[in-house]
């Protein structure tokens, strides 16, 4: 089982990977329809919101998954 610190590091690393994929924090904010301040807060916290992780997975066509971005979330809601 992974420790809290390991999960926290994974989240921060995957968030940086997502930002790199998008090209910048500003581009990621536009792609996910959030303000640049929201993305900056994610960077400070070291993780993206679970809701936006779902959107990020869709925007990257699954290249970066919600599970990679938020390994701490156990039960993802799925659309029926």
C-alpha positions in Angstrom: 0.0 0.0 0.0 1.3 3.4 -0.9 1.9 6.0 1.8 0.2 9.4 1.9 3.5 11.0 0.8 3.9 8.7 -2.2 0.4 9.5 -3.3 0.9 13.2 -2.8 4.1 13.1 -4.9 2.4 11.1 -7.7 -0.4 13.6 -7.8 2.0 16.6 -8.1 4.0 14.8 -10.7 1.0 13.9 -12.9 -0.3 17.5 -12.6 3.0 18.8 -13.9 2.8 16.2 -16.7 -0.7 17.5 -17.5 0.5 21.1 -17.6 3.4 20.2 -19.8 0.9 18.3 -22.1 -1.3 21.4 -22.3 1.7 23.7 -22.9 1.3 26.0 -19.9 -0.8 26.6 -16.9 -2.8 29.2 -18.8 -3.5 26.8 -21.7 -4.6 24.1 -19.2 -7.0 26.6 -17.6 -8.5 27.5 -20.9 -8.9 23.8 -21.9 -10.6 22.9 -18.6 -12.6 26.1 -18.6 -11.3 27.3 -15.2 -9.4 30.4 -14.2 -5.6 30.5 -14.2 -5.8 31.1 -10.5 -7.5 27.7 -10.1 -4.7 26.0 -11.9 -2.2 27.9 -9.7 -4.0 26.7 -6.6 -3.7 23.1 -7.9 0.0 23.6 -8.3 0.4 25.0 -4.8 -1.7 22.1 -3.4 0.0 19.6 -5.6 -3.2 18.1 -7.1 -6.0 18.8 -9.5 -9.7 18.6 -8.4 -11.3 15.2 -9.0 -14.0 16.8 -11.2 -11.4 18.5 -13.4 -9.3 15.2 -13.5 -12.3 13.7 -15.3 -12.4 16.6 -17.8 -8.6 16.4 -18.2 -8.8 12.8 -19.2 -11.4 13.6 -21.8 -9.4 16.6 -23.1 -6.2 14.4 -23.5 -8.2 11.6 -25.1 -7.1 9.3 -22.3 -3.4 10.1 -22.6 -3.5 11.2 -19.0 -6.1 9.4 -17.0 -8.1 10.6 -14.0 -6.7 7.7 -12.0 -3.2 8.9 -12.7 -4.1 12.4 -11.7 -6.0 11.4 -8.6 -4.8 8.0 -7.4 -6.4 8.8 -4.0 -9.9 8.6 -5.4 -11.3 5.1 -5.0 -14.8 5.3 -6.5 -15.3 7.3 -9.6 -18.8 8.1 -10.6 -19.6 6.8 -14.0 -22.3 8.0 -16.3 -25.0 5.5 -17.0 
